[in-house]
Amino acid sequence: MTVTIITIDVMRLRASKQFEEMTDTEVAWEIKVADRLIAPSNASETAPKARPVHATLFADGPDAWGDIDLSALVLGADQITAQETRDALQASPAIETLYDFARTHLQSLLGTVRADYRLPMSAPAIEVEVFELPLPEADPVS
């Protein structure tokens, strides 16, 4: 099964100078796939639904820390379960694409606080997880 990542959006991006001594750099990378499908906001009623994805990259180094949260949609997931989507995503180059997107944004921001370390060029090995996507709250009836 092939899945395609579309509409990668930055949900949060932040960095700060570190004032305590550290010698190591810690990098944490995770991707989670939603347990249910949604209709993209600009799609027609007959358009295929997509599965939301959330990705987080965190870096903590000797002189600064930073993190970025991404959201994206997976097309091609409307005929398969969340677990099958997770497996297809795990086996695809989409994980590296998401990581490259997150890394370049975060590395640029870390540069603005004069961080003196580089994020790895390749994505750390991870296991994609499934998360429960809350249902939208109903609009109150007046």
PAZAPA-4460 file (N, C-alpha, C; in steps of 0.05 Angstrom, whole numbers, plus 32768, in hexadecimal, padded with zeros to 4 digits):
% residues 142
    n_x    n_y    n_z   ca_x   ca_y   ca_z    c_x    c_y    c_z   seq   type   mol
   8011   7FE8   8000   8000   8000   8000   8012   8019   8000     1      M     A
   800B   802C   7FEF   801A   8045   7FED   800A   805B   7FFA     2      T     A
   8017   806A   800B   800A   8082   8017   801A   809B   800F     3      V     A
   800C   80B1   800D   8018   80CA   8005   8013   80DF   801B     4      T     A
   8028   80ED   8023   8025   8103   8036   801F   811D   8027     5      I     A
   800B   812B   8030   8005   8145   8024   8002   815A   803A     6      I     A
   8001   8173   8033   7FFC   818A   8044   800B   8188   805F     7      T     A
   8026   8189   805E   8035   818A   8076   8034   81A7   8081     8      I     A
   802C   81A9   809A   8029   81C3   80A7   8039   81C4   80C1     9      D     A
   8045   81DA   80C7   8053   81DE   80E1   803E   81E7   80F5    10      V     A
   803B   81D8   810A   8028   81DF   811F   8035   81EF   8135    11      M     A
   804E   81E9   813B   805E   81F7   814F   807B   81F4   8149    12      R     A
   808A   820A   814D   80A7   820A   8149   80B3   821D   815D    13      L     A
   80C5   8213   816E   80D1   8224   8182   80ED   821A   8188    14      R     A
   80FD   822D   8192   8119   8228   819A   8120   823C   81B0    15      A     A
   8133   8234   81C1   813C   8245   81D6   8159   823F   81DD    16      S     A
   8167   8254   81E6   8182   8251   81EF   8183   8240   8208    17      K     A
   8197   822F   820B   819A   821E   8222   81AE   822B   8235    18      Q     A
   81A8   822D   824E   81BA   823A   8261   81C7   8227   8275    19      F     A
   81C2   820D   8271   81CF   81F9   8282   81E2   81E9   8271    20      E     A
   81F7   81DF   827D   820C   81D0   826E   8202   81B5   8267    21      E     A
   8203   81AE   824D   81FD   8193   8242   8214   818C   8230    22      M     A
   821A   8173   822E   822F   816A   821C   8224   815A   8204    23      T     A
   820D   814E   8208   8201   813D   81F3   81EA   814C   81E5    24      D     A
   81E4   8142   81CE   81CC   814C   81BF   81B8   8135   81BE    25      T     A
   81A0   813C   81C6   818A   8128   81C6   8176   8130   81AF    26      E     A
   816F   811D   819F   815C   8121   818A   8146   810C   818D    27      V     A
   812D   8116   818D   8116   8104   818F   8104   8109   8177    28      A     A
   80FB   80F4   816A   80EA   80F6   8152   80D3   80E3   8155    29      W     A
   80BB   80EC   8151   80A4   80DA   8152   808F   80E2   813D    30      E     A
   8081   80CD   8134   806B   80D1   8121   8053   80C1   812B    31      I     A
   803B   80CD   812A   8023   80BF   8132   800E   80C3   811C    32      K     A
   7FFF   80AD   8117   7FEA   80AD   8103   7FCF   80AC   8111    33      V     A
   7FBC   80BC   8108   7FA2   80BD   8115   7F92   80A3   8111    34      A     A
   7F81   809D   8124   7F71   8084   8122   7F59   8087   8110    35      D     A
   7F53   809F   8107   7F3C   80A2   80F5   7F42   80B5   80DE    36      R     A
   7F31   80B4   80CA   7F34   80C5   80B2   7F26   80E0   80B6    37      L     A
   7F2F   80F4   80A7   7F21   810E   80A6   7F1F   8116   8088    38      I     A
   7F0C   8128   8083   7F0A   8133   8068   7F1B   814C   8067    39      A     A
   7F2E   814F   8054   7F3D   8167   8052   7F2A   817F   804F    40      P     A
   7F31   8196   805B   7F1F   81AD   805D   7F16   81B8   8042    41      S     A
   7F26   81B6   802E   7F1F   81C1   8014   7F15   81AC   8000    42      N     A
   7F10   8194   8009   7F09   817E   7FF8   7EEA   817D   7FF3    43      A     A
   7EE3   8172   7FDC   7EC7   816D   7FD7   7EBD   8155   7FE7    44      S     A
   7EA3   8151   7FE8   7E98   813B   7FF8   7EA0   8120   7FEC    45      E     A
   7EA6   811F   7FD3   7EAE   8105   7FC6   7ECC   8100   7FC7    46      T     A
   7EDB   8114   7FD0   7EF8   8110   7FD1   7EFF   80FC   7FE6    47      A     A
   7F16   80ED   7FE2   7F1E   80DA   7FF6   7F25   80E7   8010    48      P     A
   7F21   80D9   8026   7F28   80E4   8040   7F46   80DF   8045    49      K     A
   7F51   80ED   8058   7F6D   80EA   805E   7F71   80E4   807C    50      A     A
   7F88   80DA   8083   7F8E   80D4   809F   7FA2   80E8   80A9    51      R     A
   7F9C   80F6   80BF   7FAF   8109   80CA   7FC8   80FB   80D6    52      P     A
   7FDE   8109   80D4   7FF8   8100   80DF   8003   8117   80F0    53      V     A
   800F   8110   8107   801C   8124   8118   8039   811B   811B    54      H     A
   804C   812D   8118   8068   8127   811B   8075   813C   812D    55      A     A
   8088   8133   813E   8096   8145   8150   80B4   813F   814E    56      T     A
   80C4   8154   814B   80E1   8152   814D   80EA   8164   8164    57      L     A
   80F9   8158   8176   8104   8167   818D   8122   8164   818E    58      F     A
   8130   817A   8193   814D   8179   8194   8156   8189   81AD    59      A     A
   8168   817D   81BC   8173   818A   81D4   8191   8187   81D4    60      D     A
   819F   819D   81D1   81BC   819C   81CE   81CA   81AC   81E3    61      G     A
   81E5   81AF   81DF   81F5   81BC   81F4   81EE   81D9   81F9    62      P     A
   81E3   81E7   81E5   81DE   8203   81E9   81C2   820D   81E1    63      D     A
   81B1   81FB   81D8   8196   8203   81D0   8184   81EA   81CD    64      A     A
   816A   81EE   81CF   8157   81D9   81CA   8142   81E4   81B7    65      W     A
   8134   81D2   81AA   811E   81DA   8198   810C   81C3   8191    66      G     A
   80F4   81C9   8188   80E2   81B4   817F   80CF   81BF   8169    67      D     A
   80C5   81AC   815A   80B2   81B3   8145   809C   819D   8144    68      I     A
   8083   81A6   8141   806D   8194   813E   8061   8198   8122    69      D     A
   805E   8183   8113   8052   8184   80F8   8038   8175   80F8    70      L     A
   8027   817E   80E6   800F   816E   80DF   800F   8169   80C1    71      S     A
   8004   8153   80B9   8003   814D   809C   7FEB   813B   8098    72      A     A
   7FE4   8136   807F   7FCF   8123   8079   7FDA   810D   8067    73      L     A
   7FD0   80F5   806C   7FD8   80DE   805C   7FC2   80D7   8049    74      V     A
   7FC7   80D9   802F   7FB4   80D0   801B   7FBA   80B2   8015    75      L     A
   7FA5   80A4   800C   7FA8   8088   8006   7FA1   8077   801E    76      G     A
   7F99   8084   8033   7F93   8076   804C   7F75   8072   8050    77      A     A
   7F65   807A   803D   7F48   8078   8040   7F3C   805C   803D    78      D     A
   7F4C   804A   8033   7F43   802E   8030   7F50   801B   8043    79      Q     A
   7F61   8025   8055   7F70   8013   8067   7F6D   801E   8084    80      I     A
   7F73   800D   8097   7F71   8014   80B3   7F88   8026   80BC    81      T     A
   7F86   8031   80D4   7F9B   8041   80DF   7FB5   8031   80E2    82      A     A
   7FB2   8018   80EB   7FCA   8007   80EE   7FD7   8001   80D3    83      Q     A
   7FC7   7FFC   80BF   7FD2   7FF8   80A4   7FDF   8011   8099    84      E     A
   7FD3   8028   809F   7FDF   8042   8097   7FFA   8045   80A6    85      T     A
   7FFA   803F   80C0   8013   8041   80CF   8029   8030   80C2    86      R     A
   8022   8017   80BB   8035   8004   80AF   803F   800E   8094    87      D     A
   802D   8019   8084   8034   8023   806A   8046   803B   806C    88      A     A
   8040   804D   807F   8050   8064   8084   806C   805C   808F    89      L     A
   806C   8049   80A0   8086   803F   80AC   8098   8035   8096    90      Q     A
   808D   8029   8081   809D   801D   806C   80A3   8031   8055    91      A     A
   8099   8049   8057   809B   805C   8041   80B1   8071   8046    92      S     A
   80B9   807F   8031   80CD   8095   8034   80BF   80AE   8040    93      P     A
   80A6   80AD   8045   8097   80C5   8050   80A2   80CD   806B    94      A     A
   80AC   80BA   807B   80B7   80C0   8095   80D0   80D2   8092    95      I     A
   80E0   80CC   807E   80F8   80DC   8079   80F1   80F8   806F    96      E     A
   80DB   80F9   805E   80D2   8113   8054   80C8   8124   806B    97      T     A
   80B8   8119   807D   80AF   8129   8094   80C6   8132   80A5    98      L     A
   80DA   8120   80A9   80F1   8127   80BA   8101   813E   80AD    99      Y     A
   8106   813C   8092   8114   8151   8084   8106   816C   8087   100      D     A
   80EC   816B   8084   80DC   8184   8087   80E0   818F   80A3   101      F     A
   80DD   817F   80B7   80DF   8187   80D3   80FC   8190   80D9   102      A     A
   8110   8181   80D1   812C   8187   80D6   8134   81A2   80CB   103      R     A
   812D   81A7   80B2   8136   81C0   80A6   812A   81D8   80B4   104      T     A
   8110   81D6   80BB   8104   81EC   80CA   8110   81F0   80E5   105      H     A
   8114   81DA   80F4   811E   81DC   810F   813C   81E4   810F   106      L     A
   814C   81DA   80FC   8168   81E2   80FB   816B   81FF   80F6   107      Q     A
   815A   820A   80E4   815A   8227   80DF   8154   8237   80F8   108      S     A
   8140   822F   8106   8139   823E   811F   814E   823B   8134   109      L     A
   815A   8224   8137   8170   8220   814A   8188   8233   8143   110      L     A
   818C   8238   812A   81A1   824B   8121   819C   8267   812B   111      G     A
   8183   826F   812E   817D   828A   8138   8183   828E   8155   112      T     A
   8185   8278   8164   818E   827A   8180   81AB   8270   8183   113      V     A
   81B9   826F   816D   81D5   8268   816C   81DC   824D   8178   114      R     A
   81CA   823A   8171   81D0   821E   817A   81E8   8214   816B   115      A     A
   81FA   8206   8178   8213   81FE   816C   8213   81DF   8168   116      D     A
   81FC   81D5   815E   81FB   81B8   8157   81E9   81B5   813F   117      Y     A
   81ED   819F   8131   81DD   8198   8119   81CC   8180   811E   118      R     A
   81B4   8181   8114   81A1   816A   8116   81AA   8155   8102   119      L     A
   81A6   813C   8109   81AD   8126   80F6   81A0   812A   80DB   120      P     A
   81AE   8123   80C6   81A3   8126   80AB   818D   8111   80A5   121      M     A
   818F   80FA   80B2   817B   80E4   80AD   8169   80E2   80C6   122      S     A
   8151   80DA   80C1   813E   80D6   80D7   8146   80BF   80EA   123      A     A
   8145   80C4   8104   814A   80AD   8116   8135   8097   8112   124      P     A
   813D   807E   8117   812A   8068   8114   8114   806B   8128   125      A     A
   80FB   8068   811F   80E4   806A   8131   80CF   8056   812A   126      I     A
   80BC   8052   813C   80A4   8043   8136   808D   8056   8135   127      E     A
   807F   8057   811E   8067   8069   811B   8051   805E   812D   128      V     A
   8044   8070   813B   802E   8068   814D   8013   8071   8143   129      E     A
   7FFE   8066   814E   7FE2   806E   8148   7FD8   807E   8161   130      V     A
   7FCB   8095   815C   7FC0   80A4   8172   7FA2   80A8   816E   131      F     A
   7F94   80AD   8184   7F77   80B1   8183   7F71   80CE   817C   132      E     A
   7F65   80D3   8166   7F5E   80EE   815D   7F43   80F6   816A   133      L     A
   7F42   810B   817A   7F28   8112   8187   7F14   811A   8172   134      P     A
   7EFB   8114   8178   7EE5   811D   8166   7EE1   813B   816A   135      L     A
   7EDB   814A   8154   7ED6   8166   8157   7EBD   816B   8169   136      P     A
   7EBE   8181   8178   7EA7   8188   8188   7E91   8192   8177   137      E     A
   7E78   818B   817D   7E61   8194   816E   7E5C   81B1   8174   138      A     A
   7E53   81C0   815F   7E4C   81DC   8163   7E33   81DD   8174   139      D     A
   7E32   81EF   8188   7E1A   81F2   8199   7E03   81FC   8188   140      P     A
   7DEC   81F2   818E   7DD3   81FA   8180   7DC8   8212   818F   141      V     A
   7DC2   8228   8180   7DB8   8240   818D   7D9A   823F   818F   142      S     A
***
